[in-house]
């Protein structure tokens, strides 16, 4: 029994690492002005066809958007909308930190047992395969809207940026809003 569990774990780890080598973040299209800042702090204009890496921060200007593909078949795509600031924390499994603005995701080919997460200062949206929109503004907080039949798991975030409390699921057409939690004395 222990040998079977161990072999299953090794098999799953191998499969996920094989998917990880296929996953990257490619800029599919750019409309308007957008910049990327690398881990070393260099800031440059975003160009179609370039690959972004973990730690890169993407910023879109007024009226601009950038479409990102996370797999070679372009089955998992995110549109970073205008006036947004998003950090690519991890490429696989995908974890994006949305600090300002909005992102619209269409996820139709995530590997089995993986998740795609969008983290804001007030919430985490974790999905497997769906179409959804997440937005964040300091004045209003986070809003997550489910645009497909798949469920979205949503967590509230505590002051440390960690999931707090129980998660819940958004069904098709449902939305949730988590207002910004004012810090004591601010």
HELIX and SHEET records of a PDB file:
HELIX    1   1 UNK A    2  UNK A   22  1                                  21    
SHEET    1   A 9 UNK A  43  UNK A  45  0                                        
SHEET    2   A 9 UNK A  34  UNK A  37 -1                                        
SHEET    3   A 9 UNK A  57  UNK A  60 -1                                        
SHEET    4   A 9 UNK A  85  UNK A  90 -1                                        
SHEET    5   A 9 UNK A  95  UNK A 107 -1                                        
SHEET    6   A 9 UNK A  76  UNK A  80 -1                                        
SHEET    7   A 9 UNK A  65  UNK A  69 -1                                        
SHEET    8   A 9 UNK A  25  UNK A  31 -1                                        
SHEET    9   A 9 UNK A  51  UNK A  52 -1                                        
SHEET    1   B 9 UNK A  43  UNK A  45  0                                        
SHEET    2   B 9 UNK A  34  UNK A  37 -1                                        
SHEET    3   B 9 UNK A  57  UNK A  60 -1                                        
SHEET    4   B 9 UNK A  85  UNK A  90 -1                                        
SHEET    5   B 9 UNK A  95  UNK A 107 -1                                        
SHEET    6   B 9 UNK A 116  UNK A 119  1                                        
SHEET    7   B 9 UNK A 123  UNK A 127 -1                                        
SHEET    8   B 9 UNK A 152  UNK A 157 -1                                        
SHEET    9   B 9 UNK A 163  UNK A 170 -1                                        
SHEET    1   C 8 UNK A  43  UNK A  45  0                                        
SHEET    2   C 8 UNK A  34  UNK A  37 -1                                        
SHEET    3   C 8 UNK A  57  UNK A  60 -1                                        
SHEET    4   C 8 UNK A  85  UNK A  90 -1                                        
SHEET    5   C 8 UNK A  95  UNK A 107 -1                                        
SHEET    6   C 8 UNK A 131  UNK A 137 -1                                        
SHEET    7   C 8 UNK A 141  UNK A 146 -1                                        
SHEET    8   C 8 UNK A 175  UNK A 178 -1                                        
END                                                                             
